[in-house]
Amino acid sequence: MENDSSKMLLAQNQLANKTNTWLLFLFLGWSYGSLDKIGLQILFYITLGGFGFWAVIRLFTLNGAIKEYNKNICIRVGLNADEMLMLGVI
């Protein structure tokens, strides 16, 4: 049981916070960097958010990207579906 709780704690510390990610995106355009995609973040900045088009698309895809990132963190740590459900990932 100790091992399971330590895995959950490890995953919880690595999960992306939805509110923080949204605030960073809305005020600074920073979303890919929060999800460990620094290369895409640099490209996003260089192209000024794809001249605005990429930024608009990101408004609709950010929630899904956060969920996918958090789910991948849980899988990497080795959590099962019930543990992911307890953390609110799925």
N, C-alpha and C positions, 0 to 999 in steps of 0.2 A: 504494500500500500504506500509506503514511503516513496518508492520509485515513481509511482503514478503521480503523486502530488508534486514531486520535484519536476517531472516532465511537464505537468500542467503549468507550474510556476514559470518554468523556462519559456514555454510557448507564450504565456500571458505577457511576459516582459518583452517579447519580440514582436507581438502583434501591432499592426498599424492602427492608431486611434483614428476613427472615422471623422470625428469633429476636428481634430487638429489637422488632418490631411485636407479636409475641405477648406478650413480657414487659410491654410498656407496656399492652397490653389487659388482661392478667390482674391486674396490680397497680394500675393507674390508670384502667382503662376507656377508654384512649386508643387508638383504632384508626383511626377515620375521619380524624383529623387527620394521622396518619402517611401517609395515602394522599391528601392534599391535598383533603379534603372537610371543611373547617372548619365550615361551616354545619350539616352532619349531626352533627358532633362536639358542637357546642353544644346541638343539639336532644337528642342522646343524654344529655348531662349534665342538661339541664333536666328531662327526663322520667324521670330516674334509670334510664336504660337501658330505657325503655318499661315501667317498673315491674317490671323483671326479665325480661320476655318477650323484648324486643329483645336483651338481653344474651345470653340463652340461644341465640337464633337466630344471633347473631353468632359464637358458638363454632363453629358448623357452616359458616359462610359466609366466615370470615376467610381461610382458605387460598386459596380461589378468588379473593377480592378482591385479595389480594397478587399472585397470578399475573397477573390481568387488568391491574392497575396497572403491573406490570413490563413486560408485553407492550406496553402502550400507550406506555410510555417508549421502548422499543426502536423501535417503529414511528415515533414522532415524531422520533427521532434519525436514522432512515433505515437501520436494520440489516436485513439479509436473514435468512432462516430459519436459515442455517448459522451466522451470527454470534450469533443469539439462542440457538441450541443450545450454542455454545461458552460463553456466559455462564450457561447453565443456566436460561434463562427458559422455554423450551419443551422 
